[in-house]
Amino acid sequence: LKPSTLFKMGTNASVPQVRAKDVKRVCDNKFGWLQKRGLTNTQQQKRWCAIHDLHLYYFESPRSEEPKGVVNLRGAIVSVSKRAKLSLEIETGALISEKGTEKRTYVFSTLGADETRGRSDGKDPEDMKRIEMARAKTKLETWKGWLQEETAKTFTPA
């Protein structure tokens, strides 16, 4: 599973043709649901995401035949967003200066991305909201750690 190191988003030809289940098999259990805010469509979209080989793949579901997109993590900065609640910002190409490197900020949120969202099982709605917030905070820290660990490989000798 070796996609090209440069991706120009916006055309289907730029996204590697790799199945979600193949990425899941090689990603060291660094996968799950996140909400992605798009460039043109600023609505949050639920995406199944997986990290592998300095890339964050995002799919419509874990059964998708091809990704909706890929974020190149080489030289990226990952931080908790100051603008969007319970979100991470990924600034691609921020730490490297190579011709053709995409410079863009992606926003992924853990709020509302939980696969159990909406199941109340008879519990108080306020309790459910607190539980969802706590899960989203924990998930945010987990994804931040995974992404920062992956981006650090940019400067780690092979």
MARBA-3410 file (N, C-alpha, C, O; in Angstrom, 1 decimal):
158
0.9,-1.2,0.0,0.0,0.0,0.0,0.9,1.2,0.0,1.3,1.7,1.1 ~ 1.3,1.7,-1.2,2.2,2.8,-1.3,1.6,3.9,-2.3,1.8,3.8,-3.5 ~ 0.8,4.8,-1.8,0.3,5.8,-2.7,1.4,6.8,-3.0,2.4,6.9,-2.4 ~ 1.1,7.6,-4.1,2.1,8.7,-4.5,2.2,9.6,-3.3,1.2,9.8,-2.5 ~ 3.3,10.3,-3.1,3.5,11.2,-2.0,2.9,12.5,-2.3,2.7,13.3,-1.3
2.5,12.8,-3.5,1.9,14.1,-3.8,0.4,13.9,-4.2,0.2,13.1,-5.1 ~ -0.5,14.6,-3.6,-1.9,14.4,-4.0,-2.5,15.8,-4.3,-2.3,16.7,-3.5 ~ -3.1,16.0,-5.4,-3.8,17.2,-5.7,-5.3,16.9,-5.6,-5.8,16.1,-6.4 ~ -5.9,17.4,-4.6,-7.3,17.1,-4.3,-8.2,17.8,-5.3,-7.8,18.8,-5.9 ~ -9.4,17.3,-5.5,-10.4,17.9,-6.4,-10.7,17.1,-7.6,-11.8,17.4,-8.2
-9.9,16.1,-8.0,-10.3,15.3,-9.1,-10.1,13.8,-8.6,-9.3,13.5,-7.8 ~ -11.0,13.0,-9.1,-10.9,11.6,-8.7,-9.6,10.9,-9.1,-9.2,10.0,-8.4 ~ -9.0,11.4,-10.1,-7.7,10.8,-10.6,-6.6,11.0,-9.5,-5.6,10.3,-9.5 ~ -6.8,12.0,-8.7,-5.8,12.4,-7.7,-5.8,11.5,-6.4,-4.9,11.5,-5.6 ~ -6.9,10.8,-6.2,-7.1,10.0,-5.0,-6.8,8.5,-5.4,-7.3,8.0,-6.3
-5.9,7.9,-4.6,-5.5,6.5,-4.8,-6.7,5.6,-4.8,-7.5,5.7,-3.9 ~ -6.7,4.6,-5.6,-7.7,3.6,-5.6,-7.4,2.5,-4.7,-6.8,1.5,-5.0 ~ -7.7,2.7,-3.4,-7.4,1.7,-2.4,-8.7,1.6,-1.5,-9.4,2.5,-1.2 ~ -9.0,0.3,-1.2,-10.2,0.0,-0.4,-10.0,0.3,1.1,-8.9,0.1,1.6 ~ -11.1,0.6,1.7,-11.0,0.9,3.2,-10.5,-0.3,3.9,-9.7,-0.2,4.8
-11.0,-1.5,3.6,-10.6,-2.7,4.3,-9.1,-3.0,4.2,-8.5,-3.6,5.1 ~ -8.5,-2.6,3.0,-7.1,-2.8,2.8,-6.3,-1.9,3.7,-5.3,-2.3,4.3 ~ -6.7,-0.6,3.8,-6.1,0.3,4.7,-6.2,-0.1,6.1,-5.3,0.0,6.9 ~ -7.4,-0.5,6.5,-7.7,-1.0,7.9,-6.7,-2.1,8.3,-6.3,-2.2,9.4 ~ -6.5,-3.0,7.3,-5.6,-4.2,7.6,-4.2,-3.8,8.0,-3.5,-4.5,8.7
-3.7,-2.6,7.4,-2.3,-2.3,7.6,-2.1,-1.0,8.5,-0.9,-0.6,8.6 ~ -3.1,-0.5,9.1,-3.0,0.8,9.8,-2.7,0.7,11.3,-2.9,1.7,12.0 ~ -2.4,-0.4,11.8,-2.0,-0.5,13.3,-3.2,0.0,14.2,-2.9,0.6,15.2 ~ -4.4,-0.4,13.8,-5.6,0.0,14.6,-5.8,1.5,14.8,-6.4,1.9,15.8 ~ -5.2,2.3,13.9,-5.4,3.8,14.0,-6.5,4.1,13.0,-6.2,4.6,11.9
-7.8,3.9,13.4,-8.9,4.1,12.5,-10.1,4.4,13.3,-10.2,4.1,14.5 ~ -11.1,5.0,12.7,-12.4,5.3,13.3,-13.2,6.4,12.6,-12.8,6.9,11.6 ~ -14.3,6.8,13.2,-15.1,7.8,12.6,-14.7,9.2,13.1,-14.5,9.4,14.3 ~ -14.7,10.2,12.1,-14.5,11.6,12.4,-15.5,12.4,11.6,-16.0,11.8,10.6 ~ -15.7,13.6,11.9,-16.5,14.5,11.1,-15.5,15.4,10.4,-14.6,16.0,11.0
-15.6,15.6,9.0,-14.7,16.4,8.2,-15.5,17.6,7.7,-16.6,17.5,7.2 ~ -14.9,18.8,7.8,-15.5,20.0,7.2,-14.8,20.2,5.9,-13.6,20.2,5.8 ~ -15.6,20.3,4.8,-15.0,20.4,3.5,-14.6,21.8,3.1,-14.9,22.8,3.8 ~ -14.0,22.0,2.0,-13.6,23.3,1.5,-14.8,24.1,0.9,-15.0,25.2,1.4 ~ -15.5,23.5,0.1,-16.7,24.2,-0.5,-18.0,23.9,0.3,-18.8,24.8,0.5
-18.1,22.6,0.7,-19.3,22.3,1.6,-18.8,22.3,3.0,-18.1,21.4,3.5 ~ -19.1,23.4,3.7,-18.6,23.6,5.1,-19.4,22.8,6.1,-19.1,22.9,7.3 ~ -20.4,22.0,5.7,-21.1,21.2,6.6,-20.2,20.0,7.1,-19.4,19.6,6.3 ~ -20.4,19.6,8.3,-19.6,18.5,8.8,-20.1,17.2,8.1,-21.3,17.0,8.0 ~ -19.2,16.4,7.6,-19.5,15.1,7.0,-18.9,14.0,7.7,-17.7,14.0,7.9
-19.7,13.0,8.1,-19.1,11.8,8.8,-18.3,11.0,7.9,-18.7,10.6,6.8 ~ -17.0,10.7,8.3,-16.1,10.0,7.5,-15.4,8.9,8.3,-15.0,9.2,9.5 ~ -15.2,7.7,7.7,-14.4,6.7,8.4,-13.0,6.9,8.0,-12.6,7.0,6.8 ~ -12.1,7.1,8.9,-10.7,7.5,8.7,-9.7,6.5,9.2,-10.0,5.8,10.1 ~ -8.6,6.5,8.5,-7.5,5.5,8.9,-6.1,6.2,8.6,-6.0,6.9,7.5
-5.2,6.0,9.4,-3.8,6.5,9.3,-2.9,5.4,8.8,-2.8,4.3,9.4 ~ -2.1,5.7,7.7,-1.1,4.7,7.3,-0.1,5.4,6.4,-0.4,6.2,5.5 ~ 1.2,5.2,6.7,2.3,5.6,5.9,2.3,7.1,5.5,2.3,7.5,4.4 ~ 2.2,7.9,6.6,2.2,9.4,6.5,1.0,9.9,5.7,1.1,10.9,5.1 ~ -0.2,9.2,5.8,-1.4,9.6,5.1,-2.6,9.4,6.0,-2.6,8.4,6.7
-3.5,10.3,6.0,-4.8,10.1,6.6,-5.8,9.9,5.5,-6.1,10.8,4.7 ~ -6.3,8.7,5.4,-7.3,8.3,4.4,-8.7,8.6,5.0,-8.9,8.3,6.1 ~ -9.6,9.2,4.2,-11.0,9.3,4.7,-12.0,8.7,3.6,-11.9,9.0,2.5 ~ -12.9,7.9,4.2,-13.8,7.1,3.3,-15.3,7.4,3.8,-15.5,8.0,4.9 ~ -16.2,7.1,2.9,-17.6,7.3,3.3,-18.0,6.2,4.4,-18.8,6.5,5.3
-17.4,5.0,4.3,-17.7,4.0,5.3,-16.5,3.0,5.3,-15.6,3.1,4.4 ~ -16.4,2.1,6.3,-15.3,1.2,6.3,-15.5,0.1,5.2,-14.6,-0.8,5.1 ~ -16.5,0.1,4.5,-16.7,-0.8,3.4,-16.5,-0.2,2.0,-16.8,-0.8,1.0 ~ -16.1,1.1,2.0,-15.9,1.8,0.7,-14.8,1.2,-0.1,-13.8,0.7,0.4 ~ -15.0,1.3,-1.5,-14.1,0.7,-2.4,-13.0,1.7,-2.7,-11.9,1.3,-3.2
-13.2,3.0,-2.4,-12.1,4.0,-2.6,-12.3,5.2,-1.7,-13.5,5.4,-1.2 ~ -11.3,5.9,-1.3,-11.4,7.0,-0.4,-12.1,8.2,-1.0,-12.0,8.4,-2.2 ~ -12.7,9.0,-0.2,-13.2,10.3,-0.6,-12.0,11.3,-0.8,-12.1,12.2,-1.6 ~ -10.9,11.0,0.0,-9.8,11.8,-0.1,-8.6,11.3,0.8,-8.8,10.4,1.5 ~ -7.5,12.0,0.6,-6.3,11.6,1.4,-5.6,12.8,1.8,-5.4,13.8,1.0
-5.2,12.9,3.1,-4.4,14.0,3.6,-3.0,13.6,3.7,-2.7,12.6,4.4 ~ -2.0,14.3,3.1,-0.6,14.0,3.2,-0.1,14.5,4.5,-0.1,15.8,4.7 ~ 0.3,13.7,5.4,0.8,14.1,6.7,2.3,14.5,6.8,2.8,14.9,7.8 ~ 3.0,14.3,5.7,4.4,14.6,5.7,4.6,16.1,5.9,4.2,16.9,5.0 ~ 5.3,16.4,7.0,5.6,17.8,7.3,4.4,18.6,7.7,4.4,19.8,7.7
3.3,17.9,8.2,2.1,18.6,8.6,2.2,18.9,10.1,2.9,18.3,10.9 ~ 1.4,20.0,10.5,1.3,20.3,11.9,-0.1,19.9,12.3,-1.1,20.3,11.7 ~ -0.2,19.2,13.4,-1.5,18.8,13.9,-1.7,19.5,15.3,-0.9,19.4,16.2 ~ -2.9,20.2,15.4,-3.2,20.9,16.7,-4.7,20.9,16.9,-5.5,20.7,16.0 ~ -5.0,21.1,18.2,-6.4,21.2,18.6,-6.9,22.6,18.1,-6.2,23.6,18.3
-8.0,22.6,17.4,-8.5,23.8,16.8,-9.0,24.8,17.9,-9.6,24.5,18.9 ~ -8.7,26.1,17.7,-9.1,27.2,18.5,-10.5,27.7,18.0,-11.2,28.5,18.7 ~ -10.8,27.4,16.8,-12.0,27.9,16.1,-13.2,27.0,16.1,-14.3,27.4,16.1 ~ -12.9,25.7,16.1,-14.0,24.7,16.0,-14.0,23.8,17.2,-12.9,23.2,17.6 ~ -15.1,23.6,17.9,-15.2,22.8,19.1,-14.8,21.3,18.9,-15.3,20.7,17.9
-14.0,20.8,19.8,-13.6,19.4,19.7,-13.1,19.0,18.4,-13.5,17.9,17.8 ~ -12.2,19.8,17.8,-11.7,19.5,16.4,-10.2,19.6,16.4,-9.6,20.2,17.2 ~ -9.7,18.9,15.4,-8.2,19.0,15.1,-8.0,19.7,13.8,-8.8,19.6,12.8 ~ -7.0,20.5,13.7,-6.6,21.1,12.4,-5.3,20.5,12.0,-4.4,20.3,12.8 ~ -5.3,20.1,10.7,-4.1,19.6,10.1,-3.6,20.5,9.0,-4.3,20.7,8.0
-2.4,21.2,9.3,-1.9,22.1,8.3,-0.8,21.3,7.5,0.2,21.0,8.0 ~ -1.2,21.0,6.3,-0.4,20.1,5.4,0.8,20.9,4.9,0.7,22.1,4.6 ~ 2.0,20.3,4.8,3.2,20.8,4.3,3.8,22.0,5.0,4.6,22.7,4.5 ~ 3.3,22.2,6.3,3.8,23.4,7.0,5.2,23.3,7.4,5.9,24.4,7.6 ~ 5.8,22.2,7.6,7.2,22.0,8.1,8.2,21.6,7.0,9.4,21.4,7.3
7.7,21.6,5.7,8.6,21.2,4.6,8.4,22.2,3.5,7.3,22.8,3.3 ~ 9.5,22.4,2.7,9.3,23.4,1.6,9.8,22.7,0.3,10.9,22.9,-0.2 ~ 8.9,21.8,-0.2,9.2,21.1,-1.5,8.2,21.6,-2.5,7.0,21.8,-2.2 ~ 8.7,21.8,-3.7,7.8,22.2,-4.8,6.7,21.2,-5.0,6.9,20.0,-5.0 ~ 5.5,21.7,-5.1,4.3,20.8,-5.3,3.7,20.3,-4.0,2.6,19.7,-4.1
4.2,20.7,-2.9,3.6,20.3,-1.6,2.4,21.1,-1.3,2.4,22.3,-1.3 ~ 1.3,20.4,-1.1,0.0,21.1,-0.9,0.0,21.8,0.5,0.4,21.2,1.5 ~ -0.4,23.1,0.5,-0.5,23.8,1.8,-1.9,24.1,2.0,-2.6,24.9,1.3 ~ -2.5,23.4,3.0,-3.9,23.5,3.2,-4.2,23.2,4.7,-3.4,22.4,5.3 ~ -5.3,23.7,5.2,-5.7,23.3,6.6,-7.0,22.5,6.5,-8.0,22.9,6.0
-6.9,21.2,7.0,-8.1,20.3,7.1,-8.6,20.4,8.5,-7.8,20.6,9.5 ~ -9.9,20.3,8.7,-10.5,20.3,10.0,-11.3,19.0,10.2,-12.2,18.7,9.4 ~ -11.0,18.3,11.2,-11.7,17.0,11.6,-12.2,17.1,13.0,-11.4,17.6,13.9 ~ -13.4,16.8,13.3,-14.0,16.8,14.6,-14.4,15.5,15.1,-14.7,14.6,14.4 ~ -14.2,15.3,16.4,-14.7,14.1,17.0,-16.1,14.2,17.6,-16.7,13.2,17.9
-16.6,15.4,17.7,-18.0,15.6,18.2,-19.0,15.1,17.2,-19.0,15.6,16.1 ~ -19.8,14.2,17.6,-20.9,13.7,16.7,-20.4,12.6,15.8,-21.1,12.1,15.0 ~ -19.1,12.2,16.0,-18.6,11.1,15.1,-18.7,9.7,15.7,-18.4,8.8,15.0 ~ -19.1,9.7,16.9,-19.2,8.4,17.6,-20.2,7.5,16.9,-21.3,7.9,16.6 ~ -19.8,6.2,16.7,-20.7,5.3,16.0,-22.0,5.0,16.8,-23.0,4.5,16.3
-22.0,5.2,18.1,-23.1,4.9,19.0,-24.0,6.2,19.2,-25.0,6.1,19.9 ~ -23.7,7.2,18.5,-24.5,8.5,18.6,-25.9,8.3,18.3,-26.3,7.5,17.4 ~ -26.8,8.9,19.1,-28.2,8.8,19.0,-28.9,7.7,19.7,-30.1,7.7,19.8 ~ -28.1,6.8,20.3,-28.7,5.7,21.0,-28.8,6.1,22.5,-27.9,6.4,23.2 ~ -30.1,6.2,22.9,-30.3,6.7,24.3,-30.5,5.5,25.3,-30.2,5.7,26.5
-31.0,4.4,24.8,-31.2,3.3,25.7,-32.0,3.7,27.0,-31.7,3.1,28.0 ~ -32.9,4.6,26.8,-33.7,5.1,28.0,-33.0,6.0,28.9,-33.6,6.3,30.0 ~ -31.8,6.4,28.6,-31.1,7.3,29.6,-31.5,8.8,29.4,-32.1,9.2,28.3 ~ -31.3,9.5,30.4,-31.6,11.0,30.4,-30.8,11.7,29.3,-29.6,11.4,29.2 ~ -31.5,12.5,28.5,-30.8,13.2,27.4,-29.6,14.0,27.8,-28.6,14.1,27.1
-29.7,14.7,29.0,-28.6,15.4,29.5,-27.4,14.5,29.9,-26.2,14.9,29.6 ~ -27.7,13.4,30.5,-26.6,12.4,30.7,-26.0,11.9,29.5,-24.8,11.8,29.4 ~ -26.8,11.7,28.4,-26.3,11.2,27.1,-25.4,12.3,26.5,-24.3,12.0,25.9 ~ -25.8,13.6,26.7,-24.9,14.6,26.1,-23.6,14.7,26.8,-22.6,14.9,26.2 ~ -23.6,14.6,28.1,-22.3,14.6,28.9,-21.5,13.4,28.5,-20.2,13.5,28.4
-22.1,12.2,28.3,-21.3,11.0,27.9,-20.7,11.2,26.5,-19.5,10.9,26.3 ~ -21.5,11.8,25.6,-21.0,12.0,24.3,-19.8,13.0,24.3,-18.9,12.9,23.6 ~ -20.0,14.1,25.1,-18.9,15.1,25.2,-17.6,14.5,25.7,-16.5,14.7,25.2 ~ -17.7,13.6,26.8,-16.6,13.0,27.4,-15.9,12.0,26.4,-14.7,12.0,26.3 ~ -16.7,11.3,25.6,-16.2,10.4,24.6,-15.4,11.2,23.5,-14.4,10.8,23.1
-16.1,12.3,23.1,-15.5,13.1,22.0,-14.1,13.7,22.5,-13.2,13.8,21.7 ~ -14.0,14.1,23.8,-12.8,14.7,24.3,-11.7,13.6,24.3,-10.5,13.8,23.9 ~ -12.0,12.4,24.8,-11.1,11.3,24.8,-10.6,10.9,23.4,-9.4,10.7,23.2 ~ -11.6,10.8,22.5,-11.3,10.5,21.1,-10.4,11.6,20.5,-9.5,11.3,19.7 ~ -10.6,12.8,20.8,-9.8,13.9,20.3,-8.4,13.8,20.7,-7.5,13.9,19.8
-8.1,13.5,21.9,-6.8,13.2,22.4,-6.1,12.0,21.7,-4.9,12.1,21.4 ~ -6.9,11.0,21.5,-6.4,9.8,20.9,-6.0,10.1,19.4,-4.8,9.8,19.0 ~ -6.8,10.7,18.7,-6.5,11.1,17.3,-5.4,12.0,17.2,-4.5,11.9,16.3 ~ -5.3,13.0,18.1,-4.2,14.0,18.1,-2.9,13.2,18.3,-1.9,13.5,17.6 ~ -2.9,12.3,19.2,-1.6,11.5,19.5,-1.2,10.7,18.3,-0.1,10.7,17.9
-2.2,10.0,17.7,-1.9,9.2,16.5,-1.4,10.0,15.4,-0.4,9.7,14.7 ~ -2.0,11.2,15.1,-1.6,12.0,14.0,-0.3,12.7,14.2,0.6,12.8,13.3 ~ 0.0,13.1,15.5,1.3,13.7,15.8,2.4,12.7,15.7,3.5,13.0,15.2 ~ 2.1,11.5,16.1,3.1,10.4,16.0,3.4,10.1,14.6,4.5,9.9,14.2 ~ 2.4,10.1,13.7,2.6,9.8,12.3,3.4,11.0,11.6,4.3,10.7,10.8
3.0,12.2,11.9,3.7,13.3,11.3,5.2,13.4,11.7,6.0,13.9,10.9 ~ 5.5,12.9,12.9,6.9,12.9,13.4,7.7,12.0,12.5,9.0,12.2,12.5 ~ 7.1,11.1,11.8,7.9,10.2,11.0,8.5,10.9,9.8,9.5,10.4,9.2 ~ 8.0,12.1,9.5,8.6,12.9,8.5,10.1,13.1,8.7,10.9,13.1,7.7 ~ 10.5,13.3,9.9,11.9,13.6,10.3,12.6,12.4,10.9,13.7,12.6,11.5
12.0,11.2,10.9,12.7,10.1,11.5,13.3,9.3,10.4,12.7,9.0,9.4 ~ 14.6,9.0,10.5,15.3,8.2,9.5,14.6,6.8,9.3,14.2,6.2,10.3 ~ 14.6,6.4,8.0,13.9,5.1,7.7,14.7,3.9,8.2,14.3,2.8,8.0
END
